[in-house]
Amino acid sequence: MGYETLIVDQAGEVATVTLNRPEARNALDFAMRRELLAALDEIEGNPTTRVVVLTGAGGHFCAGGDVKTMRRRHTAAEARAVRQATAEVQGGVTGATASEPEPGSAQSPAAGPRACAARA
Protein backbone atom coordinates (compact mmCIF):
# COMPACT_ATOMS: atom_id res chain seq x y z
CA MET A 1 0.00 0.00 0.00
CA GLY A 2 1.26 3.51 -0.74
CA TYR A 3 1.53 6.13 1.98
CA GLU A 4 2.04 9.91 1.89
CA THR A 5 3.62 10.34 5.34
CA LEU A 6 5.32 6.97 5.85
CA ILE A 7 7.84 4.77 4.12
CA VAL A 8 7.19 1.08 4.77
CA ASP A 9 9.81 -1.47 3.79
CA GLN A 10 9.79 -5.24 4.30
CA ALA A 11 13.11 -7.10 4.16
CA GLY A 12 12.68 -10.71 5.13
CA GLU A 13 11.38 -10.88 8.70
CA VAL A 14 12.00 -7.17 9.36
CA ALA A 15 9.46 -4.45 8.60
CA THR A 16 10.74 -0.88 8.80
CA VAL A 17 8.30 2.00 9.18
CA THR A 18 9.85 5.43 8.62
CA LEU A 19 7.94 8.52 9.69
CA ASN A 20 8.44 10.76 6.66
CA ARG A 21 7.60 14.37 7.48
CA PRO A 22 11.12 15.69 8.10
CA GLU A 23 10.05 19.29 7.39
CA ALA A 24 7.85 19.00 10.52
CA ARG A 25 10.37 16.87 12.45
CA ASN A 26 8.03 13.93 11.80
CA ALA A 27 5.31 15.38 14.04
CA LEU A 28 2.18 13.25 14.05
CA ASP A 29 -0.72 14.84 12.23
CA PHE A 30 -4.08 13.14 11.68
CA ALA A 31 -3.05 11.77 8.26
CA MET A 32 0.10 10.19 9.69
CA ARG A 33 -1.86 8.64 12.56
CA ARG A 34 -4.32 7.04 10.12
CA GLU A 35 -1.48 5.82 7.89
CA LEU A 36 0.46 4.45 10.87
CA LEU A 37 -2.57 2.46 11.95
CA ALA A 38 -3.04 1.10 8.41
CA ALA A 39 0.68 0.23 8.15
CA LEU A 40 0.64 -1.61 11.48
CA ASP A 41 -2.45 -3.55 10.37
CA GLU A 42 -0.71 -4.42 7.11
CA ILE A 43 2.44 -5.57 8.93
CA GLU A 44 0.43 -7.57 11.46
CA GLY A 45 -1.23 -9.39 8.57
CA ASN A 46 2.14 -10.53 7.22
CA PRO A 47 2.98 -13.86 8.91
CA THR A 48 6.69 -13.58 8.05
CA THR A 49 7.21 -10.36 10.02
CA ARG A 50 8.98 -10.91 13.33
CA VAL A 51 10.48 -7.46 13.95
CA VAL A 52 9.15 -3.96 13.39
CA VAL A 53 11.58 -1.04 13.35
CA LEU A 54 10.01 2.39 13.81
CA THR A 55 12.27 5.27 12.76
CA GLY A 56 12.12 8.83 11.48
CA ALA A 57 13.44 10.56 8.36
CA GLY A 58 15.70 13.60 8.33
CA GLY A 59 17.64 12.98 11.52
CA HIS A 60 14.59 13.21 13.80
CA PHE A 61 12.45 10.43 15.21
CA CYS A 62 9.22 12.25 16.12
CA ALA A 63 8.52 15.64 17.66
CA GLY A 64 5.17 14.42 19.04
CA GLY A 65 1.78 15.72 17.98
CA ASP A 66 1.68 18.33 15.23
CA VAL A 67 0.54 21.41 17.16
CA LYS A 68 -0.11 23.37 13.95
CA THR A 69 -2.79 20.91 12.89
CA MET A 70 -4.23 20.85 16.43
CA ARG A 71 -4.98 24.57 16.20
CA ARG A 72 -7.47 24.02 13.41
CA ARG A 73 -11.08 23.88 14.57
CA HIS A 74 -12.64 20.46 14.30
CA THR A 75 -16.23 19.35 14.16
CA ALA A 76 -17.33 16.98 16.93
CA ALA A 77 -17.14 14.07 14.47
CA GLU A 78 -13.57 14.99 13.46
CA ALA A 79 -12.53 15.27 17.11
CA ARG A 80 -13.97 11.79 17.84
CA ALA A 81 -12.14 10.38 14.80
CA VAL A 82 -8.84 11.90 15.98
CA ARG A 83 -9.28 10.45 19.49
CA GLN A 84 -10.20 7.03 18.08
CA ALA A 85 -7.23 6.97 15.67
CA THR A 86 -4.87 8.02 18.47
CA ALA A 87 -6.14 5.28 20.77
CA GLU A 88 -5.90 2.67 18.01
CA VAL A 89 -2.32 3.64 17.12
CA GLN A 90 -1.30 3.56 20.79
CA GLY A 91 -2.99 0.18 21.21
CA GLY A 92 -1.33 -1.16 18.07
CA VAL A 93 2.12 -0.09 19.18
CA THR A 94 1.88 -0.95 22.88
CA GLY A 95 -0.36 -3.99 22.49
CA ALA A 96 1.77 -5.86 19.97
CA THR A 97 2.67 -9.38 20.99
CA ALA A 98 5.12 -11.91 19.64
CA SER A 99 5.53 -15.63 20.10
CA GLU A 100 9.13 -15.08 21.19
CA PRO A 101 10.61 -11.88 22.61
CA GLU A 102 13.01 -10.03 20.35
CA PRO A 103 15.89 -7.94 21.67
CA GLY A 104 15.67 -4.26 20.89
CA SER A 105 17.64 -1.09 21.31
CA ALA A 106 17.15 2.64 20.99
CA GLN A 107 19.61 5.06 19.44
CA SER A 108 18.46 7.77 21.82
CA PRO A 109 16.29 7.97 24.94
CA ALA A 110 12.54 7.54 24.58
CA ALA A 111 10.38 10.00 26.48
CA GLY A 112 6.70 10.57 26.97
CA PRO A 113 3.81 9.10 28.92
CA ARG A 114 3.95 5.75 27.11
CA ALA A 115 7.71 5.46 26.68
CA CYS A 116 9.16 2.03 27.19
CA ALA A 117 12.74 1.21 28.08
CA ALA A 118 14.44 -0.65 25.28
CA ARG A 119 16.70 -3.48 26.38
CA ALA A 120 19.70 -4.46 24.34
N, C-alpha and C positions, 0 to 999 in steps of 0.2 A: 504494500500500500504506500502511496506517496504522501508525504507530509510537508507542510510549509515551514514549521518551526522546529522540526526534529530531523535528525539523520539517524536512520535505523539500519544497522549492518549485522548480518548473521555470518559468522565464520565458524563452521563446525558446531561445537556445543556452546559457543560464546555469542551472546547477543549484545551489541553495544548500542546504547541509545545516547545520542549527543544532542543536548539542548542547543539550538542553533539560532539564537537571537543575540549575537555578540554586541551589536550596536546598543542593546539594552542590558548588557551584562547578563544575558540569558534570564532576565526576570520573567516570572510566570504570568502570562496574561491568560484570558479565558480560552483563547484558541489553543495555546500550548497545553493547558490543562486537559482540554478535550482530546488533543492529539496524543498526549502522554497516556491517557487512559486507553485509547484505542491501540497504541503501540504495545502497552503491557498486556492487553487482551490478546493481541496477535502473537506476542512472544509466548504467553502462557499456553496458547493453542499449539505450539510447536513442540512435539514430544522430544526432540533432540536437544533442546536448550537446557543446559544445566547451570549456566552462569549468566547473569545480566550485569553489564557494566554501565553505570550511569555517569556521564561526563558532560562537560560544557565546552563550547567552541570559543575561540578567541582569548584563551588564557584565563577565563572566568568559569567557575562552576555555575552558580546561580545566585543572583542578588536577592532572591525572595520574590514576593508578589510585586507585580508591576503597578506601582502607585499611580502612574499616569492614567492607566486604564481604570483604576478604582475610582478616580475622581468623576468619571462620567456617570450621569444619572442612569439608573436602571429601573425598569418596570419591576413590579413584584415578581412576575414570572421569570424575568432574567436573573433577579437576585436569587430566587430558589434554584435555578439551574446552575448558577455559579457555586452555591453552597453544596449542591449535590455532586457536581463534578469534583470539587475540592475534596469532599469526603471519600469519593470513590477512588481518586488518585492516591490519597493517603492510605486507604485500606488496601489498595493494590500493591503499594510499595511496602508497607509495614506488615501486611498480612500474608506475604508470599511464603510458601513453604517448599521444602525440598526433601527428597527421600534421604539424602545424605548431606550433612553440613559441608559447605565449601569455605575454605579460608578466604579472607578478604583483607584489603588494606585501603587506607585513604592517603592521598598525597598531602592533604592538609586537614586541619581539624574540622569536624562537622559541628555546627551549632544550630540551635533552634529548639523549639519545644518538643520535637519528635526526633531529635538527633540520636543516633545510635553509635556506640563506640565500635569501631572496626578493629578486629583482631587479626594480626598477621601471623 
